[in-house]
Structures are given as structure tokens and as C-alpha cells.
Amino acid sequence: MSEKLVELAAARGSRLARTPVAHPLSAEIAEALMSLSGEAHRDVVISRIAQNRHRDAKLASPALREEILTTFDAHCQVGEAPGLFRLVFGPGSHRWALTPQARMFLETRGEA
């Protein structure tokens, strides 16, 4: 899936397209959001990623949590600038979502 995210980012001209390889964590965030109907509170997303990595994990480690937050911020839509993710209720919101373009791209597996 990370290859598809790179293609989407390149098509949208986002910061992700400027990196040679998409951060694998951006794909994990997208997968977690897709499994949660496209949006959820960031703590739920972070917990889902931790549980996907380690079945017995109840919470993400502080290092993983920080890495997820940093990756989300790096690929977050800001104003009119394109991105893979967005803050549902604006700056300071803890409700994360896929952008409509990213969601459509992932739902159609890039075939649209």
C-alpha cells in the first residue's frame, strides 16, 4: 500500500512525493484509519497501530507514539496544501481522517 500512497502524493504534489520512499508508518496510519471507517480519535489510531504490530500491546510505546504523531503531521493537509491526512475539526483537533482524495484512492486501489 505504501507504493500507492507515494503515487497519490506525487499526483497531489505533497511533501511525501519529495522523499524517495514513503515512510512505512504513513501506510500504517492510512490502514488504521481505513479500518476505522476513515476517521477516528488519534489515540484510537495509535492504539490500533500498536496492536497490529504486537497483539498483546495495550498502548503504544512513547517512542512509537511520537513517531506516529510526527509522521501524521508530515503528511497532514494544511489549509489548501494537499496531504494524505487531515484534522477533522481543524488545528488542535485530535480527530484524524484520511483526506477525501486519499480515501477514494485507497478504496478504489488507485484504479479510479
N, CA, C and O atoms as CSV, one atom per row, in Angstrom:
chain,resi,resn,atom,element,x,y,z
A,1,MET,N,N,0.814,-1.189,0.000
A,1,MET,CA,C,0.000,0.000,0.000
A,1,MET,C,C,0.856,1.250,0.000
A,1,MET,O,O,0.432,2.268,-0.547
A,2,SER,N,N,2.047,1.219,0.590
A,2,SER,CA,C,2.862,2.434,0.650
A,2,SER,C,C,3.232,2.929,-0.739
A,2,SER,O,O,3.407,4.131,-0.939
A,3,GLU,N,N,3.356,2.007,-1.718
A,3,GLU,CA,C,3.634,2.441,-3.084
A,3,GLU,C,C,2.470,3.265,-3.626
A,3,GLU,O,O,2.682,4.263,-4.314
A,4,LYS,N,N,1.251,2.853,-3.320
A,4,LYS,CA,C,0.070,3.592,-3.764
A,4,LYS,C,C,0.024,4.963,-3.114
A,4,LYS,O,O,-0.376,5.940,-3.748
A,5,LEU,N,N,0.430,5.044,-1.849
A,5,LEU,CA,C,0.458,6.333,-1.163
A,5,LEU,C,C,1.472,7.262,-1.798
A,5,LEU,O,O,1.225,8.463,-1.902
A,6,VAL,N,N,2.606,6.732,-2.223
A,6,VAL,CA,C,3.613,7.547,-2.898
A,6,VAL,C,C,3.050,8.066,-4.214
A,6,VAL,O,O,3.252,9.229,-4.564
A,7,GLU,N,N,2.333,7.194,-4.953
A,7,GLU,CA,C,1.731,7.621,-6.211
A,7,GLU,C,C,0.707,8.730,-5.975
A,7,GLU,O,O,0.671,9.717,-6.710
A,8,LEU,N,N,-0.122,8.560,-4.947
A,8,LEU,CA,C,-1.114,9.583,-4.623
A,8,LEU,C,C,-0.431,10.893,-4.270
A,8,LEU,O,O,-0.831,11.959,-4.739
A,9,ALA,N,N,0.594,10.808,-3.448
A,9,ALA,CA,C,1.300,12.010,-3.030
A,9,ALA,C,C,1.944,12.705,-4.226
A,9,ALA,O,O,1.925,13.932,-4.319
A,10,ALA,N,N,2.511,11.926,-5.133
A,10,ALA,CA,C,3.135,12.509,-6.317
A,10,ALA,C,C,2.087,13.211,-7.170
A,10,ALA,O,O,2.330,14.291,-7.710
A,11,ALA,N,N,0.927,12.591,-7.284
A,11,ALA,CA,C,-0.145,13.183,-8.072
A,11,ALA,C,C,-0.653,14.471,-7.440
A,11,ALA,O,O,-1.097,15.376,-8.146
A,12,ARG,N,N,-0.591,14.557,-6.143
A,12,ARG,CA,C,-1.084,15.727,-5.426
A,12,ARG,C,C,0.024,16.730,-5.136
A,12,ARG,O,O,-0.261,17.847,-4.702
A,13,GLY,N,N,1.294,16.354,-5.368
A,13,GLY,CA,C,2.395,17.284,-5.159
A,13,GLY,C,C,2.711,17.529,-3.692
A,13,GLY,O,O,3.226,18.592,-3.347
A,14,SER,N,N,2.422,16.588,-2.837
A,14,SER,CA,C,2.649,16.801,-1.402
A,14,SER,C,C,4.105,16.580,-1.015
A,14,SER,O,O,4.929,16.154,-1.824
A,15,ARG,N,N,4.390,16.879,0.227
A,15,ARG,CA,C,5.738,16.689,0.753
A,15,ARG,C,C,6.179,15.238,0.656
A,15,ARG,O,O,7.372,14.973,0.508
A,16,LEU,N,N,5.246,14.288,0.734
A,16,LEU,CA,C,5.588,12.874,0.655
A,16,LEU,C,C,6.261,12.553,-0.675
A,16,LEU,O,O,7.161,11.715,-0.728
A,17,ALA,N,N,5.836,13.207,-1.736
A,17,ALA,CA,C,6.386,12.932,-3.056
A,17,ALA,C,C,7.850,13.332,-3.150
A,17,ALA,O,O,8.568,12.845,-4.023
A,18,ARG,N,N,8.298,14.199,-2.278
A,18,ARG,CA,C,9.685,14.661,-2.337
A,18,ARG,C,C,10.653,13.697,-1.670
A,18,ARG,O,O,11.867,13.859,-1.790
A,19,THR,N,N,10.134,12.698,-0.970
A,19,THR,CA,C,11.002,11.711,-0.340
A,19,THR,C,C,11.107,10.521,-1.270
A,19,THR,O,O,10.128,10.173,-1.930
A,20,PRO,N,N,12.287,9.876,-1.342
A,20,PRO,CA,C,12.443,8.773,-2.279
A,20,PRO,C,C,11.531,7.592,-1.952
A,20,PRO,O,O,11.059,6.914,-2.864
A,21,VAL,N,N,11.277,7.337,-0.688
A,21,VAL,CA,C,10.419,6.233,-0.270
A,21,VAL,C,C,9.492,6.766,0.813
A,21,VAL,O,O,9.935,7.441,1.742
A,22,ALA,N,N,8.221,6.465,0.693
A,22,ALA,CA,C,7.263,6.916,1.705
A,22,ALA,C,C,7.583,6.251,3.030
A,22,ALA,O,O,8.009,5.097,3.072
A,23,HIS,N,N,7.379,6.974,4.086
A,23,HIS,CA,C,7.584,6.409,5.405
A,23,HIS,C,C,6.563,5.291,5.578
A,23,HIS,O,O,5.366,5.533,5.427
A,24,PRO,N,N,7.001,4.081,5.890
A,24,PRO,CA,C,6.060,2.966,6.028
A,24,PRO,C,C,4.963,3.243,7.053
A,24,PRO,O,O,3.871,2.681,6.968
A,25,LEU,N,N,5.251,4.091,8.000
A,25,LEU,CA,C,4.273,4.404,9.026
A,25,LEU,C,C,3.078,5.164,8.458
A,25,LEU,O,O,1.978,5.071,9.002
A,26,SER,N,N,3.273,5.916,7.371
A,26,SER,CA,C,2.136,6.611,6.757
A,26,SER,C,C,1.136,5.588,6.213
A,26,SER,O,O,-0.072,5.821,6.263
A,27,ALA,N,N,1.620,4.471,5.699
A,27,ALA,CA,C,0.734,3.403,5.233
A,27,ALA,C,C,0.015,2.753,6.408
A,27,ALA,O,O,-1.161,2.408,6.297
A,28,GLU,N,N,0.706,2.581,7.531
A,28,GLU,CA,C,0.063,2.005,8.715
A,28,GLU,C,C,-1.029,2.932,9.251
A,28,GLU,O,O,-2.083,2.465,9.684
A,29,ILE,N,N,-0.781,4.235,9.222
A,29,ILE,CA,C,-1.796,5.199,9.659
A,29,ILE,C,C,-3.001,5.115,8.727
A,29,ILE,O,O,-4.142,5.081,9.187
A,30,ALA,N,N,-2.750,5.083,7.426
A,30,ALA,CA,C,-3.842,5.007,6.447
A,30,ALA,C,C,-4.644,3.714,6.629
A,30,ALA,O,O,-5.874,3.738,6.588
A,31,GLU,N,N,-3.959,2.598,6.827
A,31,GLU,CA,C,-4.651,1.324,7.037
A,31,GLU,C,C,-5.499,1.358,8.301
A,31,GLU,O,O,-6.630,0.873,8.309
A,32,ALA,N,N,-4.949,1.933,9.373
A,32,ALA,CA,C,-5.708,2.032,10.625
A,32,ALA,C,C,-6.939,2.907,10.425
A,32,ALA,O,O,-8.028,2.557,10.878
A,33,LEU,N,N,-6.774,4.041,9.752
A,33,LEU,CA,C,-7.914,4.916,9.505
A,33,LEU,C,C,-8.959,4.226,8.623
A,33,LEU,O,O,-10.156,4.359,8.877
A,34,MET,N,N,-8.531,3.498,7.602
A,34,MET,CA,C,-9.481,2.781,6.748
A,34,MET,C,C,-10.254,1.746,7.559
A,34,MET,O,O,-11.456,1.571,7.354
A,35,SER,N,N,-9.583,1.064,8.468
A,35,SER,CA,C,-10.262,0.056,9.285
A,35,SER,C,C,-11.221,0.685,10.291
A,35,SER,O,O,-12.077,0.002,10.854
A,36,LEU,N,N,-11.075,1.987,10.513
A,36,LEU,CA,C,-11.930,2.728,11.448
A,36,LEU,C,C,-12.893,3.652,10.687
A,36,LEU,O,O,-13.271,4.708,11.193
A,37,SER,N,N,-13.279,3.257,9.493
A,37,SER,CA,C,-14.227,3.992,8.654
A,37,SER,C,C,-13.703,5.340,8.163
A,37,SER,O,O,-14.489,6.228,7.833
A,38,GLY,N,N,-12.390,5.495,8.113
A,38,GLY,CA,C,-11.810,6.697,7.528
A,38,GLY,C,C,-11.463,7.803,8.490
A,38,GLY,O,O,-10.756,8.740,8.118
A,39,GLU,N,N,-11.949,7.722,9.740
A,39,GLU,CA,C,-11.584,8.734,10.734
A,39,GLU,C,C,-11.768,8.195,12.137
A,39,GLU,O,O,-12.597,7.319,12.383
A,40,ALA,N,N,-10.972,8.740,13.062
A,40,ALA,CA,C,-11.040,8.326,14.468
A,40,ALA,C,C,-10.186,9.262,15.307
A,40,ALA,O,O,-9.395,10.044,14.779
A,41,HIS,N,N,-10.354,9.173,16.613
A,41,HIS,CA,C,-9.503,9.924,17.536
A,41,HIS,C,C,-8.080,9.397,17.401
A,41,HIS,O,O,-7.867,8.199,17.218
A,42,ARG,N,N,-7.125,10.287,17.492
A,42,ARG,CA,C,-5.733,9.876,17.277
A,42,ARG,C,C,-5.287,8.787,18.245
A,42,ARG,O,O,-4.484,7.935,17.865
A,43,ASP,N,N,-5.776,8.783,19.475
A,43,ASP,CA,C,-5.381,7.739,20.430
A,43,ASP,C,C,-5.857,6.357,19.985
A,43,ASP,O,O,-5.179,5.356,20.221
A,44,VAL,N,N,-7.015,6.305,19.344
A,44,VAL,CA,C,-7.536,5.037,18.823
A,44,VAL,C,C,-6.665,4.562,17.662
A,44,VAL,O,O,-6.346,3.377,17.565
A,45,VAL,N,N,-6.285,5.480,16.790
A,45,VAL,CA,C,-5.423,5.140,15.654
A,45,VAL,C,C,-4.075,4.634,16.162
A,45,VAL,O,O,-3.577,3.612,15.690
A,46,ILE,N,N,-3.493,5.335,17.109
A,46,ILE,CA,C,-2.190,4.951,17.660
A,46,ILE,C,C,-2.281,3.575,18.316
A,46,ILE,O,O,-1.393,2.743,18.130
A,47,SER,N,N,-3.337,3.329,19.075
A,47,SER,CA,C,-3.521,2.017,19.717
A,47,SER,C,C,-3.692,0.912,18.681
A,47,SER,O,O,-3.162,-0.187,18.845
A,48,ARG,N,N,-4.434,1.207,17.612
A,48,ARG,CA,C,-4.649,0.213,16.555
A,48,ARG,C,C,-3.323,-0.179,15.912
A,48,ARG,O,O,-3.077,-1.359,15.662
A,49,ILE,N,N,-2.472,0.802,15.647
A,49,ILE,CA,C,-1.161,0.512,15.047
A,49,ILE,C,C,-0.321,-0.329,15.996
A,49,ILE,O,O,0.310,-1.297,15.573
A,50,ALA,N,N,-0.308,0.034,17.282
A,50,ALA,CA,C,0.457,-0.737,18.269
A,50,ALA,C,C,-0.054,-2.173,18.344
A,50,ALA,O,O,0.742,-3.109,18.412
A,51,GLN,N,N,-1.365,-2.354,18.332
A,51,GLN,CA,C,-1.941,-3.700,18.396
A,51,GLN,C,C,-1.675,-4.492,17.128
A,51,GLN,O,O,-1.497,-5.708,17.190
A,52,ASN,N,N,-1.643,-3.825,15.974
A,52,ASN,CA,C,-1.311,-4.513,14.725
A,52,ASN,C,C,0.128,-5.001,14.729
A,52,ASN,O,O,0.445,-6.033,14.137
A,53,ARG,N,N,0.986,-4.262,15.393
A,53,ARG,CA,C,2.403,-4.652,15.467
A,53,ARG,C,C,2.644,-5.739,16.508
A,53,ARG,O,O,3.445,-6.650,16.299
A,54,HIS,N,N,1.942,-5.629,17.628
A,54,HIS,CA,C,2.119,-6.579,18.742
A,54,HIS,C,C,0.745,-6.861,19.335
A,54,HIS,O,O,0.147,-5.991,19.968
A,55,ARG,N,N,0.258,-8.051,19.134
A,55,ARG,CA,C,-1.094,-8.394,19.577
A,55,ARG,C,C,-1.387,-8.073,21.031
A,55,ARG,O,O,-2.504,-7.671,21.357
A,56,ASP,N,N,-0.416,-8.241,21.906
A,56,ASP,CA,C,-0.642,-8.036,23.330
A,56,ASP,C,C,-0.509,-6.576,23.761
A,56,ASP,O,O,-0.714,-6.256,24.931
A,57,ALA,N,N,-0.173,-5.707,22.841
A,57,ALA,CA,C,0.032,-4.293,23.182
A,57,ALA,C,C,-1.285,-3.634,23.553
A,57,ALA,O,O,-2.266,-3.723,22.815
A,58,LYS,N,N,-1.299,-2.984,24.682
A,58,LYS,CA,C,-2.470,-2.209,25.103
A,58,LYS,C,C,-2.290,-0.749,24.682
A,58,LYS,O,O,-3.239,-0.084,24.268
A,59,LEU,N,N,-1.052,-0.270,24.797
A,59,LEU,CA,C,-0.710,1.106,24.429
A,59,LEU,C,C,0.566,1.093,23.603
A,59,LEU,O,O,1.376,0.170,23.689
A,60,ALA,N,N,0.725,2.132,22.804
A,60,ALA,CA,C,1.969,2.298,22.052
A,60,ALA,C,C,3.052,2.802,22.990
A,60,ALA,O,O,2.773,3.517,23.953
A,61,SER,N,N,4.275,2.427,22.702
A,61,SER,CA,C,5.397,2.955,23.476
A,61,SER,C,C,5.485,4.456,23.211
A,61,SER,O,O,5.001,4.927,22.182
A,62,PRO,N,N,6.095,5.214,24.124
A,62,PRO,CA,C,6.250,6.658,23.880
A,62,PRO,C,C,6.992,6.957,22.571
A,62,PRO,O,O,6.666,7.919,21.875
A,63,ALA,N,N,7.984,6.134,22.243
A,63,ALA,CA,C,8.741,6.360,21.008
A,63,ALA,C,C,7.862,6.131,19.777
A,63,ALA,O,O,7.902,6.918,18.832
A,64,LEU,N,N,7.066,5.051,19.787
A,64,LEU,CA,C,6.174,4.782,18.657
A,64,LEU,C,C,5.115,5.870,18.551
A,64,LEU,O,O,4.812,6.342,17.455
A,65,ARG,N,N,4.553,6.267,19.683
A,65,ARG,CA,C,3.540,7.329,19.681
A,65,ARG,C,C,4.096,8.601,19.042
A,65,ARG,O,O,3.438,9.212,18.200
A,66,GLU,N,N,5.302,8.998,19.440
A,66,GLU,CA,C,5.925,10.211,18.899
A,66,GLU,C,C,6.186,10.072,17.401
A,66,GLU,O,O,5.994,11.021,16.641
A,67,GLU,N,N,6.624,8.885,16.982
A,67,GLU,CA,C,6.890,8.659,15.562
A,67,GLU,C,C,5.588,8.740,14.750
A,67,GLU,O,O,5.582,9.293,13.650
A,68,ILE,N,N,4.502,8.198,15.278
A,68,ILE,CA,C,3.207,8.268,14.600
A,68,ILE,C,C,2.743,9.716,14.493
A,68,ILE,O,O,2.297,10.146,13.429
A,69,LEU,N,N,2.843,10.466,15.581
A,69,LEU,CA,C,2.430,11.870,15.576
A,69,LEU,C,C,3.241,12.676,14.561
A,69,LEU,O,O,2.691,13.489,13.818
A,70,THR,N,N,4.543,12.443,14.541
A,70,THR,CA,C,5.424,13.148,13.614
A,70,THR,C,C,5.086,12.800,12.163
A,70,THR,O,O,5.041,13.680,11.303
A,71,THR,N,N,4.849,11.517,11.898
A,71,THR,CA,C,4.515,11.080,10.542
A,71,THR,C,C,3.172,11.659,10.108
A,71,THR,O,O,3.032,12.115,8.973
A,72,PHE,N,N,2.187,11.644,11.002
A,72,PHE,CA,C,0.890,12.229,10.673
A,72,PHE,C,C,1.053,13.706,10.315
A,72,PHE,O,O,0.537,14.165,9.296
A,73,ASP,N,N,1.770,14.439,11.155
A,73,ASP,CA,C,1.977,15.868,10.911
A,73,ASP,C,C,2.674,16.122,9.575
A,73,ASP,O,O,2.349,17.080,8.874
A,74,ALA,N,N,3.631,15.265,9.227
A,74,ALA,CA,C,4.377,15.444,7.978
A,74,ALA,C,C,3.500,15.240,6.749
A,74,ALA,O,O,3.802,15.776,5.682
A,75,HIS,N,N,2.424,14.476,6.881
A,75,HIS,CA,C,1.570,14.158,5.737
A,75,HIS,C,C,0.158,14.712,5.902
A,75,HIS,O,O,-0.777,14.263,5.238
A,76,CYS,N,N,0.014,15.685,6.789
A,76,CYS,CA,C,-1.291,16.272,7.081
A,76,CYS,C,C,-1.564,17.451,6.156
A,76,CYS,O,O,-0.686,18.270,5.885
A,77,GLN,N,N,-2.789,17.515,5.684
A,77,GLN,CA,C,-3.236,18.632,4.858
A,77,GLN,C,C,-3.282,19.884,5.720
A,77,GLN,O,O,-3.865,19.886,6.804
A,78,VAL,N,N,-2.659,20.951,5.222
A,78,VAL,CA,C,-2.678,22.223,5.941
A,78,VAL,C,C,-3.256,23.269,5.002
A,78,VAL,O,O,-2.672,23.569,3.961
A,79,GLY,N,N,-4.399,23.821,5.371
A,79,GLY,CA,C,-5.050,24.808,4.503
A,79,GLY,C,C,-5.340,24.227,3.141
A,79,GLY,O,O,-6.010,23.200,3.028
A,80,GLU,N,N,-4.847,24.868,2.115
A,80,GLU,CA,C,-5.056,24.395,0.747
A,80,GLU,C,C,-3.973,23.416,0.296
A,80,GLU,O,O,-4.101,22.787,-0.754
A,81,ALA,N,N,-2.906,23.286,1.090
A,81,ALA,CA,C,-1.819,22.370,0.721
A,81,ALA,C,C,-2.323,20.934,0.792
A,81,ALA,O,O,-2.977,20.561,1.766
A,82,PRO,N,N,-2.031,20.123,-0.224
A,82,PRO,CA,C,-2.517,18.747,-0.229
A,82,PRO,C,C,-1.815,17.890,0.807
A,82,PRO,O,O,-0.713,18.213,1.250
A,83,GLY,N,N,-2.449,16.815,1.185
A,83,GLY,CA,C,-1.878,15.866,2.128
A,83,GLY,C,C,-2.681,14.581,2.111
A,83,GLY,O,O,-3.722,14.501,1.459
A,84,LEU,N,N,-2.204,13.583,2.820
A,84,LEU,CA,C,-2.903,12.304,2.900
A,84,LEU,C,C,-3.934,12.303,4.021
A,84,LEU,O,O,-4.963,11.631,3.937
A,85,PHE,N,N,-3.643,13.063,5.068
A,85,PHE,CA,C,-4.477,13.066,6.258
A,85,PHE,C,C,-4.973,14.482,6.545
A,85,PHE,O,O,-4.452,15.463,6.015
A,86,ARG,N,N,-6.004,14.560,7.407
A,86,ARG,CA,C,-6.499,15.876,7.807
A,86,ARG,C,C,-6.979,15.816,9.250
A,86,ARG,O,O,-7.286,14.749,9.781
A,87,LEU,N,N,-7.035,16.990,9.868
A,87,LEU,CA,C,-7.597,17.130,11.207
A,87,LEU,C,C,-9.062,17.500,11.025
A,87,LEU,O,O,-9.366,18.562,10.481
A,88,VAL,N,N,-9.969,16.650,11.469
A,88,VAL,CA,C,-11.401,16.816,11.206
A,88,VAL,C,C,-11.924,18.156,11.707
A,88,VAL,O,O,-12.687,18.827,11.013
A,89,PHE,N,N,-11.516,18.544,12.911
A,89,PHE,CA,C,-12.031,19.780,13.493
A,89,PHE,C,C,-11.011,20.910,13.464
A,89,PHE,O,O,-11.101,21.843,14.262
A,90,GLY,N,N,-10.056,20.840,12.571
A,90,GLY,CA,C,-9.090,21.911,12.399
A,90,GLY,C,C,-7.897,21.812,13.335
A,90,GLY,O,O,-7.750,20.832,14.065
A,91,PRO,N,N,-7.036,22.843,13.309
A,91,PRO,CA,C,-5.827,22.847,14.136
A,91,PRO,C,C,-6.148,22.586,15.602
A,91,PRO,O,O,-7.105,23.127,16.157
A,92,GLY,N,N,-5.330,21.750,16.206
A,92,GLY,CA,C,-5.515,21.402,17.615
A,92,GLY,C,C,-6.463,20.232,17.825
A,92,GLY,O,O,-6.595,19.732,18.942
A,93,SER,N,N,-7.126,19.792,16.755
A,93,SER,CA,C,-8.051,18.665,16.837
A,93,SER,C,C,-7.277,17.364,17.010
A,93,SER,O,O,-6.168,17.216,16.496
A,94,HIS,N,N,-7.859,16.444,17.722
A,94,HIS,CA,C,-7.259,15.124,17.875
A,94,HIS,C,C,-8.029,14.080,17.078
A,94,HIS,O,O,-7.777,12.882,17.210
A,95,ARG,N,N,-8.957,14.529,16.257
A,95,ARG,CA,C,-9.722,13.631,15.399
A,95,ARG,C,C,-9.060,13.618,14.033
A,95,ARG,O,O,-9.030,14.628,13.331
A,96,TRP,N,N,-8.529,12.457,13.668
A,96,TRP,CA,C,-7.803,12.296,12.422
A,96,TRP,C,C,-8.700,11.666,11.358
A,96,TRP,O,O,-9.630,10.921,11.666
A,97,ALA,N,N,-8.397,11.982,10.103
A,97,ALA,CA,C,-9.121,11.379,8.983
A,97,ALA,C,C,-8.239,11.359,7.744
A,97,ALA,O,O,-7.275,12.115,7.624
A,98,LEU,N,N,-8.599,10.477,6.838
A,98,LEU,CA,C,-7.991,10.496,5.514
A,98,LEU,C,C,-8.599,11.666,4.754
A,98,LEU,O,O,-9.768,11.990,4.960
A,99,THR,N,N,-7.833,12.299,3.887
A,99,THR,CA,C,-8.430,13.315,3.022
A,99,THR,C,C,-9.381,12.582,2.069
A,99,THR,O,O,-9.199,11.392,1.812
A,100,PRO,N,N,-10.378,13.271,1.550
A,100,PRO,CA,C,-11.296,12.604,0.617
A,100,PRO,C,C,-10.567,11.972,-0.573
A,100,PRO,O,O,-10.930,10.884,-1.021
A,101,GLN,N,N,-9.542,12.653,-1.081
A,101,GLN,CA,C,-8.787,12.122,-2.218
A,101,GLN,C,C,-8.042,10.841,-1.836
A,101,GLN,O,O,-8.045,9.869,-2.592
A,102,ALA,N,N,-7.406,10.843,-0.662
A,102,ALA,CA,C,-6.675,9.657,-0.223
A,102,ALA,C,C,-7.631,8.497,0.019
A,102,ALA,O,O,-7.340,7.356,-0.340
A,103,ARG,N,N,-8.765,8.796,0.625
A,103,ARG,CA,C,-9.747,7.747,0.904
A,103,ARG,C,C,-10.265,7.132,-0.400
A,103,ARG,O,O,-10.327,5.909,-0.526
A,104,MET,N,N,-10.638,7.974,-1.368
A,104,MET,CA,C,-11.124,7.458,-2.642
A,104,MET,C,C,-10.047,6.629,-3.327
A,104,MET,O,O,-10.325,5.560,-3.871
A,105,PHE,N,N,-8.817,7.130,-3.297
A,105,PHE,CA,C,-7.704,6.425,-3.920
A,105,PHE,C,C,-7.528,5.047,-3.298
A,105,PHE,O,O,-7.349,4.064,-4.017
A,106,LEU,N,N,-7.575,4.965,-1.978
A,106,LEU,CA,C,-7.378,3.698,-1.292
A,106,LEU,C,C,-8.559,2.750,-1.476
A,106,LEU,O,O,-8.372,1.541,-1.607
A,107,GLU,N,N,-9.770,3.295,-1.485
A,107,GLU,CA,C,-10.955,2.458,-1.683
A,107,GLU,C,C,-10.994,1.835,-3.069
A,107,GLU,O,O,-11.456,0.706,-3.237
A,108,THR,N,N,-10.509,2.569,-4.058
A,108,THR,CA,C,-10.513,2.058,-5.435
A,108,THR,C,C,-9.181,1.415,-5.799
A,108,THR,O,O,-8.990,0.952,-6.924
A,109,ARG,N,N,-8.264,1.391,-4.837
A,109,ARG,CA,C,-6.926,0.842,-5.030
A,109,ARG,C,C,-6.201,1.521,-6.192
A,109,ARG,O,O,-5.429,0.894,-6.918
A,110,GLY,N,N,-6.470,2.816,-6.346
A,110,GLY,CA,C,-5.776,3.603,-7.359
A,110,GLY,C,C,-6.261,3.374,-8.768
A,110,GLY,O,O,-5.624,3.817,-9.724
A,111,GLU,N,N,-7.393,2.680,-8.916
A,111,GLU,CA,C,-7.882,2.359,-10.265
A,111,GLU,C,C,-8.830,3.403,-10.814
A,111,GLU,O,O,-9.240,3.305,-11.971
A,112,ALA,N,N,-9.193,4.404,-10.020
A,112,ALA,CA,C,-10.150,5.421,-10.488
A,112,ALA,C,C,-9.473,6.455,-11.361
A,112,ALA,O,O,-10.126,7.382,-11.840
